[in-house]
Amino acid sequence: MTTTKRMDMNLLQSAAIRSRADIVLGPFRRKGTAVGGIPRLADYAEYDMSMSQVLLSALVGAGAMGFVAWTFFQSPLALFLLGAGGLYAPLLRHRQLIRGRQAQLKLQFKQMLAALSSSLGAGRSVESAFAEALQDLGLLYPDPDTTIVREVRMILRRLENGETIESSLLNFSARAHIDEISQFAEVFVTCKRTGGNLVQVIRRTALVIQDKLDIEQEIGVMLAQKRFESRVLSAAPVLFIAFLVWTTPDYMEPLYHGGGVVIMIGALLVLFACYLITQKIMNIKV
């Protein structure tokens, strides 16, 4: 009895220590790890940038904005203000990395749906279809740490531990923050609860989501060149002004004094507005 009480006290103390560590170390701990190195499930709406990534993106952002400031104003004050604004670049890079990882996961999820549909079409149960889909994904992605391979393996492990496949899919969709994965999980759970033809419904849903992802991929390929062209066109005026300042400084001198400063501010604002408009136009969602 005394030994049991001691064990309970040790467990409570360990839990209290872990709780305090979560509070103290939470903001500094890398996502996906816990105290003692115990792995946590990844949240794909988060990305923990390394210090080198933060510093590099900050230097690139500050350098680019500083170049624009000196080209348009040739003023130490403008150089300081716009250069400091370039320090916002790590946040932009952070969002870009999150979108890139989610786009990669979305593509891998499409491959998983294809393997799952094939297995369901062969008459296998849902649980067996997931197990066979893992084997097919292993051929497409030999790296065992590939995101979708790791997630499907986690689903199968939860099934072995007695959890339902519905809870596993809902957990995956909640962490992925991707519409297609959420839709698939919701349809699966609804069909399971209502007692519908699960295999047929899931197979049909998988095909519909696959078609949607194919359309998104085709749109992305078509817009890739347009995005590159918009970036080139946005940078061209800045480079042209820098070329004129470098080759004919006397000709550009009036733009850096008096009313010329107002003209430069207006030109920079128009250029920035055009960039935002082009990015908004090409942000097409299916």
C-alpha positions in Angstrom: 0.0 0.0 0.0 2.9 2.3 0.9 4.6 1.5 -2.4 1.4 2.3 -4.3 1.1 5.7 -2.6 4.7 6.5 -3.3 4.2 5.6 -7.0 1.1 7.8 -7.1 3.0 10.7 -5.5 5.9 10.3 -8.0 3.4 10.4 -10.9 1.8 13.5 -9.6 5.2 15.2 -9.1 6.2 14.2 -12.6 3.0 15.6 -14.0 3.5 18.8 -12.0 7.1 19.2 -13.3 5.9 18.6 -16.9 3.1 21.2 -16.5 5.6 23.8 -15.2 8.0 23.0 -18.0 5.2 23.4 -20.5 4.4 26.9 -19.1 8.1 28.0 -19.0 9.5 26.4 -22.1 6.3 26.5 -24.3 7.2 29.7 -26.3 10.8 28.4 -26.9 10.2 24.7 -27.6 10.2 23.6 -31.2 6.8 22.4 -32.5 6.4 18.7 -32.6 8.6 18.0 -29.4 7.8 17.8 -25.7 9.7 17.7 -22.5 12.1 14.7 -22.5 12.0 14.5 -26.3 8.6 12.8 -26.4 7.2 13.5 -29.9 4.1 15.5 -30.4 1.7 15.5 -33.3 2.5 18.2 -35.8 0.2 21.2 -36.4 0.6 22.1 -40.0 -0.6 25.7 -39.4 2.6 26.3 -37.5 6.2 26.3 -38.5 9.2 26.9 -36.2 11.8 28.8 -38.2 15.5 28.3 -37.2 17.5 31.3 -36.1 19.5 31.2 -39.4 16.2 31.3 -41.4 15.0 34.3 -39.3 18.2 36.2 -39.7 18.6 35.5 -43.4 15.0 36.5 -44.2 15.4 39.7 -42.1 18.7 40.6 -43.8 17.2 40.0 -47.3 14.0 42.0 -46.4 15.9 44.9 -44.8 18.4 45.0 -47.7 15.7 45.0 -50.4 13.6 47.7 -48.7 16.8 49.7 -48.0 17.7 49.5 -51.7 14.2 50.7 -52.7 14.4 53.6 -50.1 17.8 54.8 -51.3 16.7 54.5 -55.0 13.5 56.5 -54.5 14.6 59.0 -51.8 18.4 58.9 -51.2 17.6 59.9 -47.6 19.1 58.4 -44.5 15.7 58.8 -42.8 13.9 56.9 -45.6 16.6 54.3 -45.6 16.1 53.7 -41.8 12.3 53.7 -41.9 11.9 51.4 -45.0 14.8 49.3 -44.0 13.2 48.7 -40.6 10.0 47.8 -42.4 12.0 45.1 -44.2 12.4 43.3 -40.8 8.8 42.2 -41.4 10.2 39.8 -43.9 10.6 36.9 -41.4 6.8 36.9 -40.9 6.2 36.8 -44.6 8.7 34.0 -45.0 7.0 32.1 -42.1 3.7 32.2 -43.8 5.3 31.2 -47.1 6.9 28.1 -45.4 3.5 27.2 -43.9 1.7 27.5 -47.2 4.5 25.4 -48.9 4.2 22.6 -46.4 0.5 22.6 -46.6 0.6 22.5 -50.4 3.0 19.6 -50.2 0.7 17.8 -47.8 -2.2 18.4 -50.1 -0.4 16.9 -53.0 0.5 13.9 -50.9 -3.0 13.6 -49.6 -4.2 13.3 -53.3 -1.9 10.4 -53.8 -3.3 8.8 -50.6 -6.8 9.2 -51.9 -5.9 7.5 -55.2 -4.4 4.5 -53.3 -7.4 4.4 -51.0 -9.9 4.5 -53.8 -8.1 1.7 -55.6 -8.2 -0.5 -52.5 -11.8 0.2 -51.8 -12.7 -0.5 -55.4 -11.1 -3.9 -55.0 -13.6 -4.7 -52.2 -11.4 -4.3 -49.2 -12.6 -2.8 -45.9 -11.8 0.7 -44.9 -9.2 -0.4 -42.3 -7.5 -2.8 -44.8 -7.6 -0.1 -47.5 -5.7 2.3 -45.2 -3.1 -0.4 -44.6 -2.7 -1.1 -48.3 -2.6 2.6 -49.0 0.4 2.9 -46.7 2.2 0.3 -48.7 1.5 2.1 -52.0 2.6 5.4 -50.4 5.8 3.7 -49.3 6.6 3.0 -53.0 5.9 6.7 -54.0 7.7 8.2 -51.0 10.6 5.9 -49.9 11.4 8.3 -47.0 9.6 7.0 -43.9 9.5 10.6 -42.5 7.4 11.8 -45.4 4.4 13.7 -44.0 1.6 11.6 -45.4 3.4 8.3 -44.7 3.9 9.3 -41.1 0.2 10.4 -40.8 -1.2 7.2 -42.3 1.1 5.1 -40.1 -0.2 7.1 -37.1 -3.8 6.4 -38.1 -3.1 2.6 -38.3 -1.2 2.7 -34.9 -4.2 4.4 -33.3 -6.5 1.7 -34.8 -4.2 -1.0 -33.2 -4.5 0.8 -29.9 -8.3 0.6 -30.0 -9.2 4.1 -31.2 -11.7 4.6 -33.9 -10.8 5.6 -37.4 -13.2 8.5 -37.2 -11.3 10.1 -34.3 -8.0 9.5 -36.0 -9.2 11.3 -39.2 -10.7 14.2 -37.3 -7.5 14.6 -35.4 -5.5 14.6 -38.7 -7.9 17.1 -40.3 -7.8 19.4 -37.3 -4.0 19.6 -37.4 -3.7 19.8 -41.2 -5.9 22.9 -41.6 -6.6 21.9 -45.2 -10.2 22.1 -46.5 -10.0 18.9 -48.6 -8.8 16.8 -45.6 -11.5 18.3 -43.4 -14.2 17.5 -46.0 -13.0 14.0 -46.3 -13.0 13.5 -42.5 -16.4 15.0 -42.1 -18.0 12.9 -44.9 -16.3 9.8 -43.4 -17.6 10.5 -39.9 -21.1 11.4 -41.1 -21.4 8.3 -43.2 -20.2 6.1 -40.4 -22.7 7.5 -37.9 -25.7 7.3 -40.3 -24.9 3.8 -41.4 -24.6 4.5 -45.1 -22.7 2.6 -47.7 -19.3 3.6 -46.3 -17.1 2.1 -49.0 -19.1 3.5 -51.9 -19.5 7.0 -50.3 -15.8 7.2 -49.3 -14.7 6.1 -52.8 -17.0 8.7 -54.4 -15.8 11.4 -52.1 -12.2 10.6 -52.7 -12.7 10.8 -56.5 -14.5 14.2 -56.1 -11.7 15.6 -53.9 -9.1 14.2 -56.3 -10.7 16.1 -59.2 -10.7 19.3 -57.2 -7.0 18.9 -56.3 -6.2 18.2 -60.0 -7.9 21.4 -61.0 -6.1 23.4 -58.3 -2.8 21.9 -59.5 -3.5 22.8 -63.2 -4.4 26.4 -62.1 -1.2 26.6 -60.1 0.9 25.5 -63.1 -0.8 28.1 -65.3 -0.3 30.9 -62.8 3.3 30.1 -62.0 4.6 31.9 -65.0 2.2 34.8 -64.5 3.4 35.2 -60.9 7.0 35.3 -62.1 6.1 37.9 -64.7 4.3 40.1 -62.2 7.3 40.0 -59.9 9.6 41.0 -62.7 7.3 43.8 -63.8 7.1 45.1 -60.2 10.9 45.1 -59.8 11.5 46.6 -63.3 10.6 50.3 -62.4 12.8 50.2 -59.3 15.7 48.8 -61.3 15.1 51.3 -64.1 15.2 54.3 -61.6 18.3 52.9 -60.0 19.9 52.7 -63.5 19.1 56.3 -64.2 20.4 57.4 -60.8 23.6 55.5 -61.5 24.2 56.7 -65.1 22.6 60.2 -65.1 22.5 61.5 -61.5 22.2 65.2 -62.6 19.1 64.3 -64.6 17.4 62.6 -61.5 18.6 65.2 -59.0 15.3 67.3 -59.0 13.3 64.3 -58.0 15.1 64.2 -54.6 14.3 67.7 -53.5 11.1 69.8 -53.0 8.1 68.6 -55.1 10.1 65.7 -56.6 9.9 63.9 -53.2 6.1 64.0 -53.5 6.3 62.5 -57.0 8.6 59.7 -55.8 6.3 58.9 -52.8 3.3 58.8 -55.2 5.2 56.5 -57.6 6.2 54.2 -54.9 2.7 54.0 -53.5 1.3 53.3 -57.0 3.9 50.6 -57.6 3.1 48.9 -54.2 -0.7 49.1 -55.0 -0.1 47.4 -58.4 1.8 44.6 -56.7 -0.9 44.0 -54.2 -3.6 44.0 -56.9 -1.7 41.5 -59.1 -1.2 39.2 -56.1 -4.9 39.5 -55.3 -6.0 38.7 -58.8 -3.8 35.6 -59.0 -5.0 34.2 -55.7 -7.6 31.9 -57.2 -9.3 29.4 -55.0 -11.3 26.4 -56.3 
